[in-house]
Amino acid sequence: MYAVLGETEFELITYFDGMDLQFGANYAEHALIGRKPRLQWIGDKLDEFQLQLVFHSSFCDPEKELLKLRQMVQSAEAHQFVLGNGDYKGWFVLVDATASSKQTDKTGSLIALEATATLREYVEPRVLETRRAQAKKAAKKKRTAAAKKSSTEKPVVDARDGFAKNGSRAPTKGG
């Protein structure tokens, strides 16, 4: 086995013709009057692997392998990507696949097919969810504190007519 993406194993019989890794960082560009702009580092880009695959009818069914790639793209599911040597690369989504038929028989059935599969890193949005949960908790705390404060305050009564400013009748001493 050369690598595993979720449940899909890439064997050497459906062999890799190469694997490229792309990584980088995101920067915001801030324009300055009369000077060159400045860059501000925002964060890392998602890692991306491109796998060059070759499928040949002598060792696999190219149509079936192409269908597997299509299903993985359409599923939009993240899978763990592990190389055959046990090197864990993380969670990745198959975002793109291109195929090029290299050889067909006289009926048009595929004999040889080359494909490129693009895997993009998937990062769980836990930090964002944690911040949202904290913000909700803080907002609830403020609402609760405001409700307690308003229920313990005595109504401000207008001395001229005996009504509270919110329109309710002010409580009298006798009940």
Rosetta constraint file for C-alpha pairs under 8 A:
AtomPair CA 1 CA 9 HARMONIC 6.68 0.50
AtomPair CA 1 CA 10 HARMONIC 6.00 0.50
AtomPair CA 1 CA 11 HARMONIC 4.43 0.50
AtomPair CA 1 CA 12 HARMONIC 6.26 0.50
AtomPair CA 1 CA 84 HARMONIC 5.46 0.50
AtomPair CA 2 CA 9 HARMONIC 7.65 0.50
AtomPair CA 2 CA 10 HARMONIC 5.63 0.50
AtomPair CA 2 CA 11 HARMONIC 5.42 0.50
AtomPair CA 2 CA 12 HARMONIC 6.08 0.50
AtomPair CA 2 CA 83 HARMONIC 5.99 0.50
AtomPair CA 2 CA 84 HARMONIC 4.51 0.50
AtomPair CA 2 CA 85 HARMONIC 7.77 0.50
AtomPair CA 3 CA 9 HARMONIC 6.04 0.50
AtomPair CA 3 CA 10 HARMONIC 5.29 0.50
AtomPair CA 3 CA 11 HARMONIC 7.22 0.50
AtomPair CA 3 CA 81 HARMONIC 7.28 0.50
AtomPair CA 3 CA 82 HARMONIC 5.60 0.50
AtomPair CA 3 CA 83 HARMONIC 4.04 0.50
AtomPair CA 3 CA 84 HARMONIC 4.68 0.50
AtomPair CA 4 CA 8 HARMONIC 5.73 0.50
AtomPair CA 4 CA 9 HARMONIC 4.48 0.50
AtomPair CA 4 CA 10 HARMONIC 6.05 0.50
AtomPair CA 4 CA 80 HARMONIC 7.62 0.50
AtomPair CA 4 CA 81 HARMONIC 5.70 0.50
AtomPair CA 4 CA 82 HARMONIC 5.21 0.50
AtomPair CA 4 CA 83 HARMONIC 6.26 0.50
AtomPair CA 4 CA 84 HARMONIC 7.20 0.50
AtomPair CA 5 CA 9 HARMONIC 6.47 0.50
AtomPair CA 5 CA 79 HARMONIC 5.72 0.50
AtomPair CA 5 CA 80 HARMONIC 5.58 0.50
AtomPair CA 5 CA 81 HARMONIC 4.53 0.50
AtomPair CA 5 CA 82 HARMONIC 6.59 0.50
AtomPair CA 5 CA 92 HARMONIC 7.91 0.50
AtomPair CA 6 CA 78 HARMONIC 7.99 0.50
AtomPair CA 6 CA 79 HARMONIC 4.52 0.50
AtomPair CA 6 CA 80 HARMONIC 5.24 0.50
AtomPair CA 6 CA 81 HARMONIC 6.65 0.50
AtomPair CA 10 CA 14 HARMONIC 6.54 0.50
AtomPair CA 10 CA 15 HARMONIC 7.23 0.50
AtomPair CA 11 CA 15 HARMONIC 6.26 0.50
AtomPair CA 12 CA 16 HARMONIC 6.98 0.50
AtomPair CA 13 CA 59 HARMONIC 5.88 0.50
AtomPair CA 13 CA 60 HARMONIC 7.35 0.50
AtomPair CA 14 CA 53 HARMONIC 6.93 0.50
AtomPair CA 14 CA 54 HARMONIC 5.96 0.50
AtomPair CA 14 CA 55 HARMONIC 5.25 0.50
AtomPair CA 14 CA 56 HARMONIC 7.39 0.50
AtomPair CA 14 CA 59 HARMONIC 7.05 0.50
AtomPair CA 14 CA 60 HARMONIC 6.77 0.50
AtomPair CA 15 CA 53 HARMONIC 5.82 0.50
AtomPair CA 15 CA 54 HARMONIC 5.61 0.50
AtomPair CA 15 CA 55 HARMONIC 7.14 0.50
AtomPair CA 16 CA 51 HARMONIC 6.80 0.50
AtomPair CA 16 CA 52 HARMONIC 5.60 0.50
AtomPair CA 16 CA 53 HARMONIC 4.59 0.50
AtomPair CA 16 CA 54 HARMONIC 6.37 0.50
AtomPair CA 17 CA 51 HARMONIC 7.60 0.50
AtomPair CA 17 CA 52 HARMONIC 5.03 0.50
AtomPair CA 17 CA 53 HARMONIC 5.53 0.50
AtomPair CA 17 CA 54 HARMONIC 6.58 0.50
AtomPair CA 18 CA 51 HARMONIC 6.02 0.50
AtomPair CA 18 CA 52 HARMONIC 5.12 0.50
AtomPair CA 18 CA 53 HARMONIC 7.44 0.50
AtomPair CA 19 CA 49 HARMONIC 6.75 0.50
AtomPair CA 19 CA 50 HARMONIC 5.60 0.50
AtomPair CA 19 CA 51 HARMONIC 4.59 0.50
AtomPair CA 19 CA 52 HARMONIC 6.19 0.50
AtomPair CA 20 CA 49 HARMONIC 5.51 0.50
AtomPair CA 20 CA 50 HARMONIC 5.04 0.50
AtomPair CA 20 CA 51 HARMONIC 6.58 0.50
AtomPair CA 21 CA 47 HARMONIC 7.19 0.50
AtomPair CA 21 CA 48 HARMONIC 5.77 0.50
AtomPair CA 21 CA 49 HARMONIC 4.57 0.50
AtomPair CA 21 CA 50 HARMONIC 6.53 0.50
AtomPair CA 22 CA 47 HARMONIC 5.88 0.50
AtomPair CA 22 CA 48 HARMONIC 5.12 0.50
AtomPair CA 22 CA 49 HARMONIC 6.34 0.50
AtomPair CA 23 CA 44 HARMONIC 7.99 0.50
AtomPair CA 23 CA 45 HARMONIC 6.35 0.50
AtomPair CA 23 CA 46 HARMONIC 6.65 0.50
AtomPair CA 23 CA 47 HARMONIC 4.82 0.50
AtomPair CA 23 CA 48 HARMONIC 6.54 0.50
AtomPair CA 24 CA 44 HARMONIC 6.05 0.50
AtomPair CA 24 CA 45 HARMONIC 5.29 0.50
AtomPair CA 24 CA 46 HARMONIC 7.63 0.50
AtomPair CA 24 CA 47 HARMONIC 7.59 0.50
AtomPair CA 25 CA 41 HARMONIC 7.35 0.50
AtomPair CA 25 CA 42 HARMONIC 7.52 0.50
AtomPair CA 25 CA 43 HARMONIC 5.77 0.50
AtomPair CA 25 CA 44 HARMONIC 4.15 0.50
AtomPair CA 25 CA 45 HARMONIC 4.91 0.50
AtomPair CA 26 CA 41 HARMONIC 6.20 0.50
AtomPair CA 26 CA 42 HARMONIC 5.46 0.50
AtomPair CA 26 CA 43 HARMONIC 5.45 0.50
AtomPair CA 26 CA 44 HARMONIC 5.84 0.50
AtomPair CA 26 CA 45 HARMONIC 5.93 0.50
AtomPair CA 27 CA 39 HARMONIC 6.01 0.50
AtomPair CA 27 CA 40 HARMONIC 5.31 0.50
AtomPair CA 27 CA 41 HARMONIC 4.52 0.50
AtomPair CA 27 CA 42 HARMONIC 5.27 0.50
AtomPair CA 27 CA 43 HARMONIC 7.34 0.50
AtomPair CA 28 CA 39 HARMONIC 5.65 0.50
AtomPair CA 28 CA 40 HARMONIC 5.14 0.50
AtomPair CA 28 CA 41 HARMONIC 6.52 0.50
AtomPair CA 28 CA 42 HARMONIC 6.61 0.50
AtomPair CA 29 CA 37 HARMONIC 6.30 0.50
AtomPair CA 29 CA 38 HARMONIC 5.75 0.50
AtomPair CA 29 CA 39 HARMONIC 4.70 0.50
AtomPair CA 29 CA 40 HARMONIC 6.47 0.50
AtomPair CA 30 CA 37 HARMONIC 5.34 0.50
AtomPair CA 30 CA 38 HARMONIC 5.21 0.50
AtomPair CA 30 CA 39 HARMONIC 6.28 0.50
AtomPair CA 30 CA 40 HARMONIC 7.64 0.50
AtomPair CA 31 CA 36 HARMONIC 7.11 0.50
AtomPair CA 31 CA 37 HARMONIC 4.42 0.50
AtomPair CA 31 CA 38 HARMONIC 6.68 0.50
AtomPair CA 32 CA 36 HARMONIC 6.33 0.50
AtomPair CA 32 CA 37 HARMONIC 5.30 0.50
AtomPair CA 32 CA 38 HARMONIC 7.44 0.50
AtomPair CA 46 CA 120 HARMONIC 6.66 0.50
AtomPair CA 46 CA 121 HARMONIC 5.40 0.50
AtomPair CA 46 CA 122 HARMONIC 7.57 0.50
AtomPair CA 47 CA 120 HARMONIC 6.05 0.50
AtomPair CA 47 CA 121 HARMONIC 5.24 0.50
AtomPair CA 48 CA 118 HARMONIC 6.89 0.50
AtomPair CA 48 CA 119 HARMONIC 5.55 0.50
AtomPair CA 48 CA 120 HARMONIC 4.50 0.50
AtomPair CA 48 CA 121 HARMONIC 6.11 0.50
AtomPair CA 49 CA 118 HARMONIC 5.77 0.50
AtomPair CA 49 CA 119 HARMONIC 5.07 0.50
AtomPair CA 49 CA 120 HARMONIC 6.58 0.50
AtomPair CA 50 CA 116 HARMONIC 6.48 0.50
AtomPair CA 50 CA 117 HARMONIC 5.60 0.50
AtomPair CA 50 CA 118 HARMONIC 4.54 0.50
AtomPair CA 50 CA 119 HARMONIC 6.30 0.50
AtomPair CA 51 CA 116 HARMONIC 5.46 0.50
AtomPair CA 51 CA 117 HARMONIC 5.12 0.50
AtomPair CA 51 CA 118 HARMONIC 6.48 0.50
AtomPair CA 51 CA 119 HARMONIC 7.98 0.50
AtomPair CA 52 CA 114 HARMONIC 7.30 0.50
AtomPair CA 52 CA 115 HARMONIC 5.85 0.50
AtomPair CA 52 CA 116 HARMONIC 4.54 0.50
AtomPair CA 52 CA 117 HARMONIC 6.63 0.50
AtomPair CA 53 CA 114 HARMONIC 5.71 0.50
AtomPair CA 53 CA 115 HARMONIC 5.02 0.50
AtomPair CA 53 CA 116 HARMONIC 6.01 0.50
AtomPair CA 53 CA 117 HARMONIC 7.66 0.50
AtomPair CA 54 CA 112 HARMONIC 7.44 0.50
AtomPair CA 54 CA 113 HARMONIC 5.90 0.50
AtomPair CA 54 CA 114 HARMONIC 4.53 0.50
AtomPair CA 54 CA 115 HARMONIC 6.29 0.50
AtomPair CA 55 CA 59 HARMONIC 7.66 0.50
AtomPair CA 55 CA 60 HARMONIC 6.58 0.50
AtomPair CA 55 CA 61 HARMONIC 7.42 0.50
AtomPair CA 55 CA 62 HARMONIC 5.25 0.50
AtomPair CA 55 CA 65 HARMONIC 7.47 0.50
AtomPair CA 55 CA 112 HARMONIC 5.71 0.50
AtomPair CA 55 CA 113 HARMONIC 5.08 0.50
AtomPair CA 55 CA 114 HARMONIC 6.21 0.50
AtomPair CA 55 CA 115 HARMONIC 7.92 0.50
AtomPair CA 56 CA 60 HARMONIC 5.97 0.50
AtomPair CA 56 CA 61 HARMONIC 7.01 0.50
AtomPair CA 56 CA 62 HARMONIC 6.04 0.50
AtomPair CA 56 CA 111 HARMONIC 5.61 0.50
AtomPair CA 56 CA 112 HARMONIC 4.32 0.50
AtomPair CA 56 CA 113 HARMONIC 6.33 0.50
AtomPair CA 57 CA 61 HARMONIC 5.31 0.50
AtomPair CA 57 CA 62 HARMONIC 6.18 0.50
AtomPair CA 57 CA 110 HARMONIC 7.49 0.50
AtomPair CA 57 CA 111 HARMONIC 4.97 0.50
AtomPair CA 57 CA 112 HARMONIC 6.34 0.50
AtomPair CA 58 CA 111 HARMONIC 7.93 0.50
AtomPair CA 60 CA 65 HARMONIC 7.75 0.50
AtomPair CA 61 CA 65 HARMONIC 6.38 0.50
AtomPair CA 62 CA 66 HARMONIC 6.08 0.50
AtomPair CA 62 CA 110 HARMONIC 6.41 0.50
AtomPair CA 62 CA 111 HARMONIC 6.94 0.50
AtomPair CA 62 CA 112 HARMONIC 6.79 0.50
AtomPair CA 62 CA 113 HARMONIC 6.34 0.50
AtomPair CA 63 CA 67 HARMONIC 6.18 0.50
AtomPair CA 63 CA 110 HARMONIC 6.78 0.50
AtomPair CA 64 CA 68 HARMONIC 6.24 0.50
AtomPair CA 65 CA 69 HARMONIC 6.45 0.50
AtomPair CA 66 CA 70 HARMONIC 6.29 0.50
AtomPair CA 66 CA 99 HARMONIC 7.76 0.50
AtomPair CA 67 CA 71 HARMONIC 6.14 0.50
AtomPair CA 68 CA 72 HARMONIC 6.23 0.50
AtomPair CA 69 CA 73 HARMONIC 6.34 0.50
AtomPair CA 69 CA 97 HARMONIC 6.91 0.50
AtomPair CA 69 CA 117 HARMONIC 7.78 0.50
AtomPair CA 70 CA 74 HARMONIC 6.20 0.50
AtomPair CA 70 CA 97 HARMONIC 7.41 0.50
AtomPair CA 71 CA 75 HARMONIC 5.94 0.50
AtomPair CA 72 CA 76 HARMONIC 6.79 0.50
AtomPair CA 72 CA 77 HARMONIC 7.37 0.50
AtomPair CA 72 CA 94 HARMONIC 6.29 0.50
AtomPair CA 73 CA 93 HARMONIC 7.70 0.50
AtomPair CA 73 CA 94 HARMONIC 5.28 0.50
AtomPair CA 73 CA 95 HARMONIC 5.64 0.50
AtomPair CA 73 CA 96 HARMONIC 6.51 0.50
AtomPair CA 73 CA 97 HARMONIC 7.55 0.50
AtomPair CA 76 CA 93 HARMONIC 6.66 0.50
AtomPair CA 76 CA 94 HARMONIC 7.35 0.50
AtomPair CA 76 CA 95 HARMONIC 7.58 0.50
AtomPair CA 77 CA 93 HARMONIC 6.05 0.50
AtomPair CA 77 CA 94 HARMONIC 7.95 0.50
AtomPair CA 78 CA 91 HARMONIC 5.92 0.50
AtomPair CA 78 CA 92 HARMONIC 5.18 0.50
AtomPair CA 78 CA 93 HARMONIC 4.56 0.50
AtomPair CA 78 CA 94 HARMONIC 7.71 0.50
AtomPair CA 78 CA 122 HARMONIC 6.44 0.50
AtomPair CA 79 CA 91 HARMONIC 5.28 0.50
AtomPair CA 79 CA 92 HARMONIC 5.39 0.50
AtomPair CA 79 CA 93 HARMONIC 6.30 0.50
AtomPair CA 80 CA 88 HARMONIC 7.79 0.50
AtomPair CA 80 CA 89 HARMONIC 7.47 0.50
AtomPair CA 80 CA 90 HARMONIC 5.56 0.50
AtomPair CA 80 CA 91 HARMONIC 4.42 0.50
AtomPair CA 80 CA 92 HARMONIC 6.18 0.50
AtomPair CA 81 CA 88 HARMONIC 6.34 0.50
AtomPair CA 81 CA 89 HARMONIC 5.47 0.50
AtomPair CA 81 CA 90 HARMONIC 5.69 0.50
AtomPair CA 81 CA 91 HARMONIC 6.03 0.50
AtomPair CA 81 CA 92 HARMONIC 6.34 0.50
AtomPair CA 82 CA 86 HARMONIC 6.09 0.50
AtomPair CA 82 CA 87 HARMONIC 5.67 0.50
AtomPair CA 82 CA 88 HARMONIC 4.50 0.50
AtomPair CA 82 CA 89 HARMONIC 5.73 0.50
AtomPair CA 82 CA 90 HARMONIC 7.45 0.50
AtomPair CA 83 CA 87 HARMONIC 5.21 0.50
AtomPair CA 83 CA 88 HARMONIC 6.54 0.50
AtomPair CA 83 CA 89 HARMONIC 7.59 0.50
AtomPair CA 90 CA 121 HARMONIC 7.25 0.50
AtomPair CA 90 CA 122 HARMONIC 7.95 0.50
AtomPair CA 91 CA 121 HARMONIC 5.90 0.50
AtomPair CA 91 CA 122 HARMONIC 5.31 0.50
AtomPair CA 91 CA 123 HARMONIC 7.16 0.50
AtomPair CA 92 CA 119 HARMONIC 5.76 0.50
AtomPair CA 92 CA 120 HARMONIC 5.28 0.50
AtomPair CA 92 CA 121 HARMONIC 4.36 0.50
AtomPair CA 92 CA 122 HARMONIC 5.00 0.50
AtomPair CA 93 CA 119 HARMONIC 5.41 0.50
AtomPair CA 93 CA 120 HARMONIC 5.35 0.50
AtomPair CA 93 CA 121 HARMONIC 6.43 0.50
AtomPair CA 93 CA 122 HARMONIC 6.34 0.50
AtomPair CA 94 CA 117 HARMONIC 6.90 0.50
AtomPair CA 94 CA 118 HARMONIC 5.81 0.50
AtomPair CA 94 CA 119 HARMONIC 4.52 0.50
AtomPair CA 94 CA 120 HARMONIC 6.50 0.50
AtomPair CA 95 CA 117 HARMONIC 7.86 0.50
AtomPair CA 95 CA 118 HARMONIC 5.84 0.50
AtomPair CA 95 CA 119 HARMONIC 5.94 0.50
AtomPair CA 95 CA 120 HARMONIC 6.50 0.50
AtomPair CA 96 CA 117 HARMONIC 5.88 0.50
AtomPair CA 96 CA 118 HARMONIC 5.05 0.50
AtomPair CA 96 CA 119 HARMONIC 7.33 0.50
AtomPair CA 97 CA 115 HARMONIC 6.84 0.50
AtomPair CA 97 CA 116 HARMONIC 5.50 0.50
AtomPair CA 97 CA 117 HARMONIC 4.38 0.50
AtomPair CA 97 CA 118 HARMONIC 6.14 0.50
AtomPair CA 98 CA 115 HARMONIC 5.46 0.50
AtomPair CA 98 CA 116 HARMONIC 5.25 0.50
AtomPair CA 98 CA 117 HARMONIC 6.66 0.50
AtomPair CA 99 CA 113 HARMONIC 6.79 0.50
AtomPair CA 99 CA 114 HARMONIC 5.70 0.50
AtomPair CA 99 CA 115 HARMONIC 4.18 0.50
AtomPair CA 99 CA 116 HARMONIC 6.49 0.50
AtomPair CA 100 CA 113 HARMONIC 5.76 0.50
AtomPair CA 100 CA 114 HARMONIC 5.26 0.50
AtomPair CA 100 CA 115 HARMONIC 6.20 0.50
AtomPair CA 101 CA 110 HARMONIC 6.90 0.50
AtomPair CA 101 CA 112 HARMONIC 6.14 0.50
AtomPair CA 101 CA 113 HARMONIC 4.42 0.50
AtomPair CA 101 CA 114 HARMONIC 6.34 0.50
AtomPair CA 102 CA 111 HARMONIC 7.67 0.50
AtomPair CA 102 CA 112 HARMONIC 5.23 0.50
AtomPair CA 102 CA 113 HARMONIC 5.32 0.50
AtomPair CA 102 CA 114 HARMONIC 6.87 0.50
AtomPair CA 103 CA 110 HARMONIC 6.30 0.50
AtomPair CA 103 CA 111 HARMONIC 5.27 0.50
AtomPair CA 103 CA 112 HARMONIC 4.86 0.50
AtomPair CA 103 CA 113 HARMONIC 6.97 0.50
AtomPair CA 104 CA 108 HARMONIC 5.33 0.50
AtomPair CA 104 CA 109 HARMONIC 5.35 0.50
AtomPair CA 104 CA 110 HARMONIC 4.49 0.50
AtomPair CA 104 CA 111 HARMONIC 4.93 0.50
AtomPair CA 104 CA 112 HARMONIC 6.80 0.50
AtomPair CA 105 CA 109 HARMONIC 5.54 0.50
AtomPair CA 105 CA 110 HARMONIC 6.64 0.50
AtomPair CA 105 CA 111 HARMONIC 6.55 0.50
AtomPair CA 125 CA 129 HARMONIC 6.35 0.50
AtomPair CA 126 CA 130 HARMONIC 6.01 0.50
AtomPair CA 127 CA 131 HARMONIC 6.24 0.50
AtomPair CA 128 CA 132 HARMONIC 6.17 0.50
AtomPair CA 129 CA 133 HARMONIC 6.10 0.50
AtomPair CA 130 CA 134 HARMONIC 6.13 0.50
AtomPair CA 131 CA 135 HARMONIC 6.09 0.50
AtomPair CA 132 CA 136 HARMONIC 6.12 0.50
AtomPair CA 133 CA 137 HARMONIC 6.14 0.50
AtomPair CA 134 CA 138 HARMONIC 6.16 0.50
AtomPair CA 135 CA 139 HARMONIC 6.11 0.50
AtomPair CA 136 CA 140 HARMONIC 6.10 0.50
AtomPair CA 137 CA 141 HARMONIC 6.16 0.50
AtomPair CA 138 CA 142 HARMONIC 6.27 0.50
AtomPair CA 139 CA 143 HARMONIC 6.22 0.50
AtomPair CA 140 CA 144 HARMONIC 6.08 0.50
AtomPair CA 141 CA 145 HARMONIC 6.08 0.50
AtomPair CA 142 CA 146 HARMONIC 6.03 0.50
AtomPair CA 143 CA 147 HARMONIC 6.08 0.50
AtomPair CA 144 CA 148 HARMONIC 6.19 0.50
AtomPair CA 145 CA 149 HARMONIC 6.11 0.50
AtomPair CA 146 CA 150 HARMONIC 6.17 0.50
AtomPair CA 147 CA 151 HARMONIC 6.20 0.50
AtomPair CA 148 CA 152 HARMONIC 6.27 0.50
AtomPair CA 149 CA 153 HARMONIC 6.34 0.50
AtomPair CA 155 CA 164 HARMONIC 5.82 0.50
AtomPair CA 155 CA 165 HARMONIC 7.41 0.50
AtomPair CA 155 CA 170 HARMONIC 7.13 0.50
AtomPair CA 156 CA 164 HARMONIC 5.51 0.50
AtomPair CA 156 CA 165 HARMONIC 6.19 0.50
AtomPair CA 157 CA 162 HARMONIC 6.02 0.50
AtomPair CA 157 CA 163 HARMONIC 5.62 0.50
AtomPair CA 157 CA 164 HARMONIC 4.26 0.50
AtomPair CA 157 CA 165 HARMONIC 6.28 0.50
AtomPair CA 157 CA 170 HARMONIC 6.37 0.50
AtomPair CA 158 CA 162 HARMONIC 5.62 0.50
AtomPair CA 158 CA 163 HARMONIC 5.85 0.50
AtomPair CA 158 CA 164 HARMONIC 6.08 0.50
AtomPair CA 158 CA 165 HARMONIC 6.82 0.50
AtomPair CA 159 CA 163 HARMONIC 7.86 0.50
AtomPair CA 162 CA 169 HARMONIC 6.69 0.50
AtomPair CA 162 CA 170 HARMONIC 6.08 0.50
AtomPair CA 163 CA 167 HARMONIC 6.06 0.50
AtomPair CA 163 CA 168 HARMONIC 5.89 0.50
AtomPair CA 163 CA 169 HARMONIC 4.63 0.50
AtomPair CA 163 CA 170 HARMONIC 5.33 0.50
AtomPair CA 164 CA 168 HARMONIC 5.42 0.50
AtomPair CA 164 CA 169 HARMONIC 5.92 0.50
AtomPair CA 164 CA 170 HARMONIC 5.48 0.50
AtomPair CA 171 CA 175 HARMONIC 6.62 0.50
